[in-house]
Amino acid sequence: MPRKRRKAIASTVTPDIPYPKVRVEWIDCVSDSGWANDKEFDRMKLAKPVNEGWLYSKDKNSIKLFASYDKEDDGSFSFGDRTMIPRQWVKKIQKI
């Protein structure tokens, strides 16, 4: 049986926004207010979230991302779905 060719998906490049689109892999704390025995406690692991969006800023302490925006008539931006992550928690940043 012949293999099907995959269709290329057009990227959603937005040249009107001056921020790079990124994928961020990071670790996050986990908490639980319930009771647990020692075996359940030992199985507790850190969360490994992944965020995709535009990189607003990055410094030695944190990175700031947003996943939605609105461009105003005057050229300014409003940002939505904002996330701020401590740099020590970031494992990988990849441009997409």
PDB file of N, CA, C and O in Angstrom:
ATOM      1  N   MET A   1       0.843  -1.175   0.000  1.00  0.00           N
ATOM      2  CA  MET A   1       0.000   0.000   0.000  1.00  0.00           C
ATOM      3  C   MET A   1       0.892   1.243   0.000  1.00  0.00           C
ATOM      4  O   MET A   1       1.775   1.359   0.850  1.00  0.00           O
ATOM      5  N   PRO A   2       0.683   2.170  -0.929  1.00  0.00           N
ATOM      6  CA  PRO A   2       1.525   3.379  -0.973  1.00  0.00           C
ATOM      7  C   PRO A   2       1.264   4.271   0.231  1.00  0.00           C
ATOM      8  O   PRO A   2       0.153   4.339   0.757  1.00  0.00           O
ATOM      9  N   ARG A   3       2.316   4.946   0.646  1.00  0.00           N
ATOM     10  CA  ARG A   3       2.200   5.870   1.782  1.00  0.00           C
ATOM     11  C   ARG A   3       1.533   7.162   1.338  1.00  0.00           C
ATOM     12  O   ARG A   3       1.750   7.647   0.228  1.00  0.00           O
ATOM     13  N   LYS A   4       0.735   7.693   2.211  1.00  0.00           N
ATOM     14  CA  LYS A   4       0.087   8.966   1.919  1.00  0.00           C
ATOM     15  C   LYS A   4       1.051  10.094   2.214  1.00  0.00           C
ATOM     16  O   LYS A   4       1.783  10.056   3.203  1.00  0.00           O
ATOM     17  N   ARG A   5       1.051  11.086   1.364  1.00  0.00           N
ATOM     18  CA  ARG A   5       1.893  12.259   1.591  1.00  0.00           C
ATOM     19  C   ARG A   5       1.203  13.177   2.575  1.00  0.00           C
ATOM     20  O   ARG A   5      -0.009  13.383   2.519  1.00  0.00           O
ATOM     21  N   ARG A   6       1.982  13.713   3.456  1.00  0.00           N
ATOM     22  CA  ARG A   6       1.428  14.662   4.426  1.00  0.00           C
ATOM     23  C   ARG A   6       1.356  16.034   3.788  1.00  0.00           C
ATOM     24  O   ARG A   6       2.262  16.447   3.063  1.00  0.00           O
ATOM     25  N   LYS A   7       0.286  16.724   4.061  1.00  0.00           N
ATOM     26  CA  LYS A   7       0.145  18.082   3.563  1.00  0.00           C
ATOM     27  C   LYS A   7       0.859  19.040   4.498  1.00  0.00           C
ATOM     28  O   LYS A   7       0.787  18.905   5.719  1.00  0.00           O
ATOM     29  N   ALA A   8       1.541  20.000   3.921  1.00  0.00           N
ATOM     30  CA  ALA A   8       2.203  21.022   4.732  1.00  0.00           C
ATOM     31  C   ALA A   8       1.148  21.936   5.329  1.00  0.00           C
ATOM     32  O   ALA A   8       0.208  22.352   4.652  1.00  0.00           O
ATOM     33  N   ILE A   9       1.317  22.235   6.583  1.00  0.00           N
ATOM     34  CA  ILE A   9       0.393  23.139   7.266  1.00  0.00           C
ATOM     35  C   ILE A   9       1.001  24.532   7.242  1.00  0.00           C
ATOM     36  O   ILE A   9       2.141  24.738   7.658  1.00  0.00           O
ATOM     37  N   ALA A  10       0.229  25.467   6.755  1.00  0.00           N
ATOM     38  CA  ALA A  10       0.714  26.843   6.705  1.00  0.00           C
ATOM     39  C   ALA A  10       0.910  27.357   8.122  1.00  0.00           C
ATOM     40  O   ALA A  10       0.017  27.245   8.961  1.00  0.00           O
ATOM     41  N   SER A  11       2.077  27.919   8.384  1.00  0.00           N
ATOM     42  CA  SER A  11       2.320  28.446   9.718  1.00  0.00           C
ATOM     43  C   SER A  11       1.555  29.742   9.896  1.00  0.00           C
ATOM     44  O   SER A  11       1.272  30.461   8.937  1.00  0.00           O
ATOM     45  N   THR A  12       1.234  30.015  11.127  1.00  0.00           N
ATOM     46  CA  THR A  12       0.481  31.225  11.430  1.00  0.00           C
ATOM     47  C   THR A  12       1.445  32.319  11.860  1.00  0.00           C
ATOM     48  O   THR A  12       1.404  32.794  12.995  1.00  0.00           O
ATOM     49  N   VAL A  13       2.295  32.700  10.954  1.00  0.00           N
ATOM     50  CA  VAL A  13       3.253  33.763  11.239  1.00  0.00           C
ATOM     51  C   VAL A  13       2.495  35.080  11.291  1.00  0.00           C
ATOM     52  O   VAL A  13       1.678  35.383  10.422  1.00  0.00           O
ATOM     53  N   THR A  14       2.779  35.843  12.311  1.00  0.00           N
ATOM     54  CA  THR A  14       2.118  37.129  12.471  1.00  0.00           C
ATOM     55  C   THR A  14       3.165  38.233  12.438  1.00  0.00           C
ATOM     56  O   THR A  14       3.699  38.617  13.478  1.00  0.00           O
ATOM     57  N   PRO A  15       3.460  38.743  11.252  1.00  0.00           N
ATOM     58  CA  PRO A  15       4.512  39.749  11.147  1.00  0.00           C
ATOM     59  C   PRO A  15       4.173  41.071  11.821  1.00  0.00           C
ATOM     60  O   PRO A  15       5.047  41.919  12.001  1.00  0.00           O
ATOM     61  N   ASP A  16       2.905  41.252  12.194  1.00  0.00           N
ATOM     62  CA  ASP A  16       2.512  42.517  12.823  1.00  0.00           C
ATOM     63  C   ASP A  16       2.772  42.543  14.324  1.00  0.00           C
ATOM     64  O   ASP A  16       2.461  43.534  14.985  1.00  0.00           O
ATOM     65  N   ILE A  17       3.340  41.468  14.873  1.00  0.00           N
ATOM     66  CA  ILE A  17       3.612  41.444  16.311  1.00  0.00           C
ATOM     67  C   ILE A  17       5.116  41.232  16.539  1.00  0.00           C
ATOM     68  O   ILE A  17       5.695  40.278  16.019  1.00  0.00           O
ATOM     69  N   PRO A  18       5.734  42.103  17.301  1.00  0.00           N
ATOM     70  CA  PRO A  18       7.207  42.066  17.441  1.00  0.00           C
ATOM     71  C   PRO A  18       7.724  41.147  18.546  1.00  0.00           C
ATOM     72  O   PRO A  18       8.709  41.474  19.208  1.00  0.00           O
ATOM     73  N   TYR A  19       7.076  40.010  18.751  1.00  0.00           N
ATOM     74  CA  TYR A  19       7.489  39.075  19.798  1.00  0.00           C
ATOM     75  C   TYR A  19       7.669  37.689  19.182  1.00  0.00           C
ATOM     76  O   TYR A  19       6.869  37.278  18.341  1.00  0.00           O
ATOM     77  N   PRO A  20       8.715  36.963  19.596  1.00  0.00           N
ATOM     78  CA  PRO A  20       8.910  35.610  19.048  1.00  0.00           C
ATOM     79  C   PRO A  20       7.932  34.610  19.654  1.00  0.00           C
ATOM     80  O   PRO A  20       7.603  34.680  20.839  1.00  0.00           O
ATOM     81  N   LYS A  21       7.474  33.681  18.821  1.00  0.00           N
ATOM     82  CA  LYS A  21       6.594  32.616  19.315  1.00  0.00           C
ATOM     83  C   LYS A  21       7.478  31.487  19.830  1.00  0.00           C
ATOM     84  O   LYS A  21       8.421  31.075  19.155  1.00  0.00           O
ATOM     85  N   VAL A  22       7.169  30.985  21.037  1.00  0.00           N
ATOM     86  CA  VAL A  22       8.026  29.990  21.697  1.00  0.00           C
ATOM     87  C   VAL A  22       7.209  28.874  22.334  1.00  0.00           C
ATOM     88  O   VAL A  22       6.006  28.996  22.568  1.00  0.00           O
ATOM     89  N   ARG A  23       7.914  27.785  22.602  1.00  0.00           N
ATOM     90  CA  ARG A  23       7.395  26.659  23.384  1.00  0.00           C
ATOM     91  C   ARG A  23       8.294  26.555  24.601  1.00  0.00           C
ATOM     92  O   ARG A  23       9.514  26.461  24.464  1.00  0.00           O
ATOM     93  N   VAL A  24       7.710  26.571  25.789  1.00  0.00           N
ATOM     94  CA  VAL A  24       8.483  26.549  27.027  1.00  0.00           C
ATOM     95  C   VAL A  24       8.129  25.295  27.822  1.00  0.00           C
ATOM     96  O   VAL A  24       6.964  25.055  28.137  1.00  0.00           O
ATOM     97  N   GLU A  25       9.153  24.496  28.144  1.00  0.00           N
ATOM     98  CA  GLU A  25       8.993  23.342  29.013  1.00  0.00           C
ATOM     99  C   GLU A  25       9.557  23.741  30.371  1.00  0.00           C
ATOM    100  O   GLU A  25      10.663  24.275  30.460  1.00  0.00           O
ATOM    101  N   TRP A  26       8.785  23.478  31.436  1.00  0.00           N
ATOM    102  CA  TRP A  26       9.203  23.912  32.763  1.00  0.00           C
ATOM    103  C   TRP A  26       8.660  22.964  33.822  1.00  0.00           C
ATOM    104  O   TRP A  26       7.822  22.108  33.541  1.00  0.00           O
ATOM    105  N   ILE A  27       9.147  23.132  35.032  1.00  0.00           N
ATOM    106  CA  ILE A  27       8.647  22.338  36.151  1.00  0.00           C
ATOM    107  C   ILE A  27       7.820  23.244  37.066  1.00  0.00           C
ATOM    108  O   ILE A  27       8.067  24.446  37.154  1.00  0.00           O
ATOM    109  N   ASP A  28       6.853  22.658  37.732  1.00  0.00           N
ATOM    110  CA  ASP A  28       5.990  23.427  38.622  1.00  0.00           C
ATOM    111  C   ASP A  28       5.787  22.638  39.909  1.00  0.00           C
ATOM    112  O   ASP A  28       5.860  21.409  39.922  1.00  0.00           O
ATOM    113  N   CYS A  29       5.537  23.352  40.965  1.00  0.00           N
ATOM    114  CA  CYS A  29       5.283  22.691  42.242  1.00  0.00           C
ATOM    115  C   CYS A  29       3.923  22.004  42.209  1.00  0.00           C
ATOM    116  O   CYS A  29       3.057  22.345  41.402  1.00  0.00           O
ATOM    117  N   VAL A  30       3.756  21.052  43.079  1.00  0.00           N
ATOM    118  CA  VAL A  30       2.488  20.342  43.238  1.00  0.00           C
ATOM    119  C   VAL A  30       2.158  20.360  44.723  1.00  0.00           C
ATOM    120  O   VAL A  30       3.027  20.138  45.566  1.00  0.00           O
ATOM    121  N   SER A  31       0.913  20.623  45.029  1.00  0.00           N
ATOM    122  CA  SER A  31       0.502  20.577  46.438  1.00  0.00           C
ATOM    123  C   SER A  31      -0.812  19.820  46.548  1.00  0.00           C
ATOM    124  O   SER A  31      -1.570  19.710  45.585  1.00  0.00           O
ATOM    125  N   ASP A  32      -1.058  19.310  47.725  1.00  0.00           N
ATOM    126  CA  ASP A  32      -2.257  18.538  47.984  1.00  0.00           C
ATOM    127  C   ASP A  32      -2.619  18.744  49.448  1.00  0.00           C
ATOM    128  O   ASP A  32      -1.792  18.518  50.331  1.00  0.00           O
ATOM    129  N   SER A  33      -3.835  19.166  49.705  1.00  0.00           N
ATOM    130  CA  SER A  33      -4.235  19.420  51.093  1.00  0.00           C
ATOM    131  C   SER A  33      -4.873  18.200  51.753  1.00  0.00           C
ATOM    132  O   SER A  33      -5.296  18.263  52.908  1.00  0.00           O
ATOM    133  N   GLY A  34      -4.939  17.082  51.012  1.00  0.00           N
ATOM    134  CA  GLY A  34      -5.529  15.872  51.577  1.00  0.00           C
ATOM    135  C   GLY A  34      -4.523  15.060  52.376  1.00  0.00           C
ATOM    136  O   GLY A  34      -3.328  15.359  52.386  1.00  0.00           O
ATOM    137  N   TRP A  35      -5.028  14.021  53.052  1.00  0.00           N
ATOM    138  CA  TRP A  35      -4.181  13.128  53.838  1.00  0.00           C
ATOM    139  C   TRP A  35      -3.629  12.038  52.931  1.00  0.00           C
ATOM    140  O   TRP A  35      -4.311  11.601  52.005  1.00  0.00           O
ATOM    141  N   ALA A  36      -2.393  11.590  53.189  1.00  0.00           N
ATOM    142  CA  ALA A  36      -1.771  10.529  52.405  1.00  0.00           C
ATOM    143  C   ALA A  36      -0.845   9.718  53.291  1.00  0.00           C
ATOM    144  O   ALA A  36      -0.300  10.223  54.272  1.00  0.00           O
ATOM    145  N   ASN A  37      -0.675   8.458  52.933  1.00  0.00           N
ATOM    146  CA  ASN A  37       0.298   7.646  53.666  1.00  0.00           C
ATOM    147  C   ASN A  37       1.679   7.841  53.036  1.00  0.00           C
ATOM    148  O   ASN A  37       1.805   8.577  52.057  1.00  0.00           O
ATOM    149  N   ASP A  38       2.698   7.205  53.570  1.00  0.00           N
ATOM    150  CA  ASP A  38       4.065   7.419  53.083  1.00  0.00           C
ATOM    151  C   ASP A  38       4.247   6.959  51.637  1.00  0.00           C
ATOM    152  O   ASP A  38       4.994   7.593  50.892  1.00  0.00           O
ATOM    153  N   LYS A  39       3.591   5.881  51.219  1.00  0.00           N
ATOM    154  CA  LYS A  39       3.727   5.406  49.835  1.00  0.00           C
ATOM    155  C   LYS A  39       3.125   6.399  48.852  1.00  0.00           C
ATOM    156  O   LYS A  39       3.706   6.671  47.802  1.00  0.00           O
ATOM    157  N   GLU A  40       1.962   6.937  49.194  1.00  0.00           N
ATOM    158  CA  GLU A  40       1.336   7.946  48.330  1.00  0.00           C
ATOM    159  C   GLU A  40       2.189   9.204  48.266  1.00  0.00           C
ATOM    160  O   GLU A  40       2.311   9.824  47.209  1.00  0.00           O
ATOM    161  N   PHE A  41       2.777   9.580  49.391  1.00  0.00           N
ATOM    162  CA  PHE A  41       3.629  10.768  49.447  1.00  0.00           C
ATOM    163  C   PHE A  41       4.888  10.558  48.603  1.00  0.00           C
ATOM    164  O   PHE A  41       5.329  11.471  47.905  1.00  0.00           O
ATOM    165  N   ASP A  42       5.466   9.354  48.667  1.00  0.00           N
ATOM    166  CA  ASP A  42       6.665   9.048  47.887  1.00  0.00           C
ATOM    167  C   ASP A  42       6.398   9.088  46.382  1.00  0.00           C
ATOM    168  O   ASP A  42       7.309   9.377  45.606  1.00  0.00           O
ATOM    169  N   ARG A  43       5.174   8.806  45.963  1.00  0.00           N
ATOM    170  CA  ARG A  43       4.829   8.819  44.527  1.00  0.00           C
ATOM    171  C   ARG A  43       4.582  10.231  43.996  1.00  0.00           C
ATOM    172  O   ARG A  43       4.431  10.410  42.787  1.00  0.00           O
ATOM    173  N   MET A  44       4.540  11.214  44.853  1.00  0.00           N
ATOM    174  CA  MET A  44       4.279  12.590  44.440  1.00  0.00           C
ATOM    175  C   MET A  44       5.444  13.113  43.601  1.00  0.00           C
ATOM    176  O   MET A  44       6.599  13.033  44.021  1.00  0.00           O
ATOM    177  N   LYS A  45       5.144  13.643  42.427  1.00  0.00           N
ATOM    178  CA  LYS A  45       6.161  14.157  41.500  1.00  0.00           C
ATOM    179  C   LYS A  45       5.843  15.600  41.110  1.00  0.00           C
ATOM    180  O   LYS A  45       4.695  16.038  41.186  1.00  0.00           O
ATOM    181  N   LEU A  46       6.867  16.323  40.695  1.00  0.00           N
ATOM    182  CA  LEU A  46       6.661  17.670  40.193  1.00  0.00           C
ATOM    183  C   LEU A  46       5.884  17.635  38.878  1.00  0.00           C
ATOM    184  O   LEU A  46       5.991  16.672  38.119  1.00  0.00           O
ATOM    185  N   ALA A  47       5.110  18.670  38.610  1.00  0.00           N
ATOM    186  CA  ALA A  47       4.399  18.791  37.337  1.00  0.00           C
ATOM    187  C   ALA A  47       5.384  19.264  36.266  1.00  0.00           C
ATOM    188  O   ALA A  47       6.341  19.976  36.571  1.00  0.00           O
ATOM    189  N   LYS A  48       5.149  18.870  35.019  1.00  0.00           N
ATOM    190  CA  LYS A  48       6.012  19.250  33.896  1.00  0.00           C
ATOM    191  C   LYS A  48       5.172  19.907  32.806  1.00  0.00           C
ATOM    192  O   LYS A  48       4.956  19.314  31.749  1.00  0.00           O
ATOM    193  N   PRO A  49       4.690  21.140  33.056  1.00  0.00           N
ATOM    194  CA  PRO A  49       3.843  21.811  32.071  1.00  0.00           C
ATOM    195  C   PRO A  49       4.625  22.281  30.845  1.00  0.00           C
ATOM    196  O   PRO A  49       5.848  22.421  30.872  1.00  0.00           O
ATOM    197  N   VAL A  50       3.873  22.518  29.773  1.00  0.00           N
ATOM    198  CA  VAL A  50       4.408  23.086  28.537  1.00  0.00           C
ATOM    199  C   VAL A  50       3.498  24.249  28.156  1.00  0.00           C
ATOM    200  O   VAL A  50       2.278  24.093  28.101  1.00  0.00           O
ATOM    201  N   ASN A  51       4.080  25.398  27.898  1.00  0.00           N
ATOM    202  CA  ASN A  51       3.335  26.566  27.431  1.00  0.00           C
ATOM    203  C   ASN A  51       3.818  26.940  26.042  1.00  0.00           C
ATOM    204  O   ASN A  51       5.011  26.860  25.750  1.00  0.00           O
ATOM    205  N   GLU A  52       2.889  27.349  25.184  1.00  0.00           N
ATOM    206  CA  GLU A  52       3.233  27.908  23.883  1.00  0.00           C
ATOM    207  C   GLU A  52       2.584  29.273  23.784  1.00  0.00           C
ATOM    208  O   GLU A  52       1.430  29.459  24.170  1.00  0.00           O
ATOM    209  N   GLY A  53       3.334  30.215  23.268  1.00  0.00           N
ATOM    210  CA  GLY A  53       2.828  31.567  23.117  1.00  0.00           C
ATOM    211  C   GLY A  53       3.945  32.479  22.677  1.00  0.00           C
ATOM    212  O   GLY A  53       4.967  32.023  22.164  1.00  0.00           O
ATOM    213  N   TRP A  54       3.755  33.753  22.875  1.00  0.00           N
ATOM    214  CA  TRP A  54       4.762  34.737  22.498  1.00  0.00           C
ATOM    215  C   TRP A  54       5.563  35.146  23.727  1.00  0.00           C
ATOM    216  O   TRP A  54       5.011  35.347  24.809  1.00  0.00           O
ATOM    217  N   LEU A  55       6.858  35.264  23.541  1.00  0.00           N
ATOM    218  CA  LEU A  55       7.765  35.652  24.623  1.00  0.00           C
ATOM    219  C   LEU A  55       7.751  37.168  24.756  1.00  0.00           C
ATOM    220  O   LEU A  55       8.254  37.881  23.889  1.00  0.00           O
ATOM    221  N   TYR A  56       7.175  37.651  25.839  1.00  0.00           N
ATOM    222  CA  TYR A  56       7.094  39.091  26.083  1.00  0.00           C
ATOM    223  C   TYR A  56       8.425  39.618  26.603  1.00  0.00           C
ATOM    224  O   TYR A  56       8.924  40.637  26.125  1.00  0.00           O
ATOM    225  N   SER A  57       9.008  38.913  27.598  1.00  0.00           N
ATOM    226  CA  SER A  57      10.297  39.346  28.136  1.00  0.00           C
ATOM    227  C   SER A  57      10.979  38.191  28.842  1.00  0.00           C
ATOM    228  O   SER A  57      10.346  37.205  29.219  1.00  0.00           O
ATOM    229  N   LYS A  58      12.286  38.335  29.012  1.00  0.00           N
ATOM    230  CA  LYS A  58      13.103  37.329  29.686  1.00  0.00           C
ATOM    231  C   LYS A  58      14.244  38.067  30.370  1.00  0.00           C
ATOM    232  O   LYS A  58      14.928  38.875  29.742  1.00  0.00           O
ATOM    233  N   ASP A  59      14.454  37.792  31.660  1.00  0.00           N
ATOM    234  CA  ASP A  59      15.605  38.343  32.372  1.00  0.00           C
ATOM    235  C   ASP A  59      16.172  37.252  33.276  1.00  0.00           C
ATOM    236  O   ASP A  59      15.767  36.095  33.163  1.00  0.00           O
ATOM    237  N   LYS A  60      17.084  37.589  34.157  1.00  0.00           N
ATOM    238  CA  LYS A  60      17.733  36.561  34.977  1.00  0.00           C
ATOM    239  C   LYS A  60      16.787  35.927  35.997  1.00  0.00           C
ATOM    240  O   LYS A  60      17.080  34.853  36.522  1.00  0.00           O
ATOM    241  N   ASN A  61      15.661  36.575  36.283  1.00  0.00           N
ATOM    242  CA  ASN A  61      14.739  36.070  37.305  1.00  0.00           C
ATOM    243  C   ASN A  61      13.505  35.353  36.757  1.00  0.00           C
ATOM    244  O   ASN A  61      12.999  34.423  37.387  1.00  0.00           O
ATOM    245  N   SER A  62      13.018  35.778  35.588  1.00  0.00           N
ATOM    246  CA  SER A  62      11.745  35.231  35.110  1.00  0.00           C
ATOM    247  C   SER A  62      11.599  35.375  33.602  1.00  0.00           C
ATOM    248  O   SER A  62      12.339  36.113  32.953  1.00  0.00           O
ATOM    249  N   ILE A  63      10.618  34.646  33.061  1.00  0.00           N
ATOM    250  CA  ILE A  63      10.186  34.868  31.683  1.00  0.00           C
ATOM    251  C   ILE A  63       8.695  35.185  31.729  1.00  0.00           C
ATOM    252  O   ILE A  63       7.969  34.701  32.598  1.00  0.00           O
ATOM    253  N   LYS A  64       8.255  36.000  30.786  1.00  0.00           N
ATOM    254  CA  LYS A  64       6.848  36.358  30.685  1.00  0.00           C
ATOM    255  C   LYS A  64       6.352  35.992  29.284  1.00  0.00           C
ATOM    256  O   LYS A  64       6.951  36.368  28.277  1.00  0.00           O
ATOM    257  N   LEU A  65       5.239  35.248  29.248  1.00  0.00           N
ATOM    258  CA  LEU A  65       4.627  34.807  28.003  1.00  0.00           C
ATOM    259  C   LEU A  65       3.194  35.301  27.932  1.00  0.00           C
ATOM    260  O   LEU A  65       2.579  35.607  28.953  1.00  0.00           O
ATOM    261  N   PHE A  66       2.668  35.376  26.713  1.00  0.00           N
ATOM    262  CA  PHE A  66       1.236  35.596  26.532  1.00  0.00           C
ATOM    263  C   PHE A  66       0.770  34.725  25.378  1.00  0.00           C
ATOM    264  O   PHE A  66       1.525  34.464  24.442  1.00  0.00           O
ATOM    265  N   ALA A  67      -0.483  34.276  25.447  1.00  0.00           N
ATOM    266  CA  ALA A  67      -1.006  33.357  24.447  1.00  0.00           C
ATOM    267  C   ALA A  67      -2.049  34.009  23.536  1.00  0.00           C
ATOM    268  O   ALA A  67      -2.453  33.420  22.533  1.00  0.00           O
ATOM    269  N   SER A  68      -2.479  35.206  23.878  1.00  0.00           N
ATOM    270  CA  SER A  68      -3.413  35.924  23.004  1.00  0.00           C
ATOM    271  C   SER A  68      -3.142  37.420  23.114  1.00  0.00           C
ATOM    272  O   SER A  68      -2.585  37.903  24.100  1.00  0.00           O
ATOM    273  N   TYR A  69      -3.551  38.132  22.078  1.00  0.00           N
ATOM    274  CA  TYR A  69      -3.333  39.575  22.064  1.00  0.00           C
ATOM    275  C   TYR A  69      -4.386  40.250  21.204  1.00  0.00           C
ATOM    276  O   TYR A  69      -5.076  39.608  20.413  1.00  0.00           O
ATOM    277  N   ASP A  70      -4.491  41.558  21.377  1.00  0.00           N
ATOM    278  CA  ASP A  70      -5.373  42.383  20.563  1.00  0.00           C
ATOM    279  C   ASP A  70      -4.575  43.615  20.161  1.00  0.00           C
ATOM    280  O   ASP A  70      -4.055  44.337  21.012  1.00  0.00           O
ATOM    281  N   LYS A  71      -4.485  43.846  18.867  1.00  0.00           N
ATOM    282  CA  LYS A  71      -3.761  45.030  18.376  1.00  0.00           C
ATOM    283  C   LYS A  71      -4.765  46.162  18.209  1.00  0.00           C
ATOM    284  O   LYS A  71      -5.749  46.042  17.479  1.00  0.00           O
ATOM    285  N   GLU A  72      -4.498  47.246  18.890  1.00  0.00           N
ATOM    286  CA  GLU A  72      -5.384  48.404  18.873  1.00  0.00           C
ATOM    287  C   GLU A  72      -5.180  49.202  17.590  1.00  0.00           C
ATOM    288  O   GLU A  72      -4.189  49.015  16.885  1.00  0.00           O
ATOM    289  N   ASP A  73      -6.118  50.086  17.293  1.00  0.00           N
ATOM    290  CA  ASP A  73      -6.032  50.926  16.090  1.00  0.00           C
ATOM    291  C   ASP A  73      -4.787  51.810  16.083  1.00  0.00           C
ATOM    292  O   ASP A  73      -4.250  52.128  15.022  1.00  0.00           O
ATOM    293  N   ASP A  74      -4.331  52.206  17.273  1.00  0.00           N
ATOM    294  CA  ASP A  74      -3.151  53.068  17.363  1.00  0.00           C
ATOM    295  C   ASP A  74      -1.836  52.283  17.296  1.00  0.00           C
ATOM    296  O   ASP A  74      -0.762  52.877  17.396  1.00  0.00           O
ATOM    297  N   GLY A  75      -1.906  50.940  17.127  1.00  0.00           N
ATOM    298  CA  GLY A  75      -0.706  50.109  17.026  1.00  0.00           C
ATOM    299  C   GLY A  75      -0.246  49.501  18.344  1.00  0.00           C
ATOM    300  O   GLY A  75       0.664  48.672  18.350  1.00  0.00           O
ATOM    301  N   SER A  76      -0.856  49.894  19.460  1.00  0.00           N
ATOM    302  CA  SER A  76      -0.475  49.316  20.755  1.00  0.00           C
ATOM    303  C   SER A  76      -1.151  47.943  20.918  1.00  0.00           C
ATOM    304  O   SER A  76      -2.054  47.590  20.159  1.00  0.00           O
ATOM    305  N   PHE A  77      -0.702  47.192  21.909  1.00  0.00           N
ATOM    306  CA  PHE A  77      -1.213  45.847  22.135  1.00  0.00           C
ATOM    307  C   PHE A  77      -1.842  45.705  23.514  1.00  0.00           C
ATOM    308  O   PHE A  77      -1.428  46.358  24.471  1.00  0.00           O
ATOM    309  N   SER A  78      -2.842  44.846  23.597  1.00  0.00           N
ATOM    310  CA  SER A  78      -3.372  44.357  24.866  1.00  0.00           C
ATOM    311  C   SER A  78      -3.043  42.872  24.891  1.00  0.00           C
ATOM    312  O   SER A  78      -3.171  42.196  23.870  1.00  0.00           O
ATOM    313  N   PHE A  79      -2.618  42.349  26.049  1.00  0.00           N
ATOM    314  CA  PHE A  79      -2.158  40.971  26.177  1.00  0.00           C
ATOM    315  C   PHE A  79      -3.111  40.157  27.034  1.00  0.00           C
ATOM    316  O   PHE A  79      -3.630  40.651  28.035  1.00  0.00           O
ATOM    317  N   GLY A  80      -3.343  38.899  26.638  1.00  0.00           N
ATOM    318  CA  GLY A  80      -4.195  37.996  27.394  1.00  0.00           C
ATOM    319  C   GLY A  80      -3.492  36.672  27.637  1.00  0.00           C
ATOM    320  O   GLY A  80      -2.459  36.386  27.032  1.00  0.00           O
ATOM    321  N   ASP A  81      -4.055  35.873  28.520  1.00  0.00           N
ATOM    322  CA  ASP A  81      -3.500  34.551  28.856  1.00  0.00           C
ATOM    323  C   ASP A  81      -2.024  34.666  29.227  1.00  0.00           C
ATOM    324  O   ASP A  81      -1.175  33.972  28.668  1.00  0.00           O
ATOM    325  N   ARG A  82      -1.737  35.543  30.168  1.00  0.00           N
ATOM    326  CA  ARG A  82      -0.353  35.843  30.558  1.00  0.00           C
ATOM    327  C   ARG A  82       0.167  34.859  31.586  1.00  0.00           C
ATOM    328  O   ARG A  82      -0.565  34.427  32.476  1.00  0.00           O
ATOM    329  N   THR A  83       1.452  34.504  31.455  1.00  0.00           N
ATOM    330  CA  THR A  83       2.107  33.600  32.388  1.00  0.00           C
ATOM    331  C   THR A  83       3.490  34.139  32.716  1.00  0.00           C
ATOM    332  O   THR A  83       4.220  34.572  31.824  1.00  0.00           O
ATOM    333  N   MET A  84       3.851  34.112  33.998  1.00  0.00           N
ATOM    334  CA  MET A  84       5.189  34.497  34.447  1.00  0.00           C
ATOM    335  C   MET A  84       5.790  33.295  35.162  1.00  0.00           C
ATOM    336  O   MET A  84       5.204  32.767  36.107  1.00  0.00           O
ATOM    337  N   ILE A  85       6.972  32.864  34.702  1.00  0.00           N
ATOM    338  CA  ILE A  85       7.609  31.654  35.227  1.00  0.00           C
ATOM    339  C   ILE A  85       8.989  32.005  35.770  1.00  0.00           C
ATOM    340  O   ILE A  85       9.756  32.678  35.082  1.00  0.00           O
ATOM    341  N   PRO A  86       9.332  31.570  36.986  1.00  0.00           N
ATOM    342  CA  PRO A  86      10.690  31.781  37.485  1.00  0.00           C
ATOM    343  C   PRO A  86      11.715  31.092  36.572  1.00  0.00           C
ATOM    344  O   PRO A  86      11.503  29.954  36.153  1.00  0.00           O
ATOM    345  N   ARG A  87      12.812  31.771  36.268  1.00  0.00           N
ATOM    346  CA  ARG A  87      13.829  31.204  35.363  1.00  0.00           C
ATOM    347  C   ARG A  87      14.379  29.874  35.853  1.00  0.00           C
ATOM    348  O   ARG A  87      14.689  29.008  35.034  1.00  0.00           O
ATOM    349  N   GLN A  88      14.512  29.683  37.168  1.00  0.00           N
ATOM    350  CA  GLN A  88      15.041  28.440  37.709  1.00  0.00           C
ATOM    351  C   GLN A  88      14.126  27.258  37.389  1.00  0.00           C
ATOM    352  O   GLN A  88      14.579  26.114  37.411  1.00  0.00           O
ATOM    353  N   TRP A  89      12.860  27.505  37.096  1.00  0.00           N
ATOM    354  CA  TRP A  89      11.907  26.442  36.806  1.00  0.00           C
ATOM    355  C   TRP A  89      11.870  26.090  35.322  1.00  0.00           C
ATOM    356  O   TRP A  89      11.307  25.061  34.946  1.00  0.00           O
ATOM    357  N   VAL A  90      12.464  26.934  34.471  1.00  0.00           N
ATOM    358  CA  VAL A  90      12.432  26.721  33.021  1.00  0.00           C
ATOM    359  C   VAL A  90      13.501  25.709  32.626  1.00  0.00           C
ATOM    360  O   VAL A  90      14.675  25.862  32.964  1.00  0.00           O
ATOM    361  N   LYS A  91      13.074  24.665  31.899  1.00  0.00           N
ATOM    362  CA  LYS A  91      13.993  23.627  31.437  1.00  0.00           C
ATOM    363  C   LYS A  91      14.417  23.829  29.987  1.00  0.00           C
ATOM    364  O   LYS A  91      15.546  23.503  29.620  1.00  0.00           O
ATOM    365  N   LYS A  92      13.505  24.374  29.150  1.00  0.00           N
ATOM    366  CA  LYS A  92      13.816  24.522  27.731  1.00  0.00           C
ATOM    367  C   LYS A  92      12.923  25.585  27.108  1.00  0.00           C
ATOM    368  O   LYS A  92      11.723  25.636  27.376  1.00  0.00           O
ATOM    369  N   ILE A  93      13.523  26.439  26.270  1.00  0.00           N
ATOM    370  CA  ILE A  93      12.766  27.417  25.473  1.00  0.00           C
ATOM    371  C   ILE A  93      13.135  27.164  24.025  1.00  0.00           C
ATOM    372  O   ILE A  93      14.311  27.141  23.662  1.00  0.00           O
ATOM    373  N   GLN A  94      12.104  26.975  23.195  1.00  0.00           N
ATOM    374  CA  GLN A  94      12.325  26.658  21.793  1.00  0.00           C
ATOM    375  C   GLN A  94      11.478  27.595  20.939  1.00  0.00           C
ATOM    376  O   GLN A  94      10.279  27.731  21.182  1.00  0.00           O
ATOM    377  N   LYS A  95      12.086  28.250  19.935  1.00  0.00           N
ATOM    378  CA  LYS A  95      11.320  29.088  19.022  1.00  0.00           C
ATOM    379  C   LYS A  95      10.484  28.189  18.113  1.00  0.00           C
ATOM    380  O   LYS A  95      10.947  27.148  17.647  1.00  0.00           O
ATOM    381  N   ILE A  96       9.244  28.612  17.873  1.00  0.00           N
ATOM    382  CA  ILE A  96       8.357  27.857  16.970  1.00  0.00           C
ATOM    383  C   ILE A  96       7.827  28.743  15.869  1.00  0.00           C
ATOM    384  O   ILE A  96       7.067  28.281  15.017  1.00  0.00           O
TER     385      ILE A  96
END
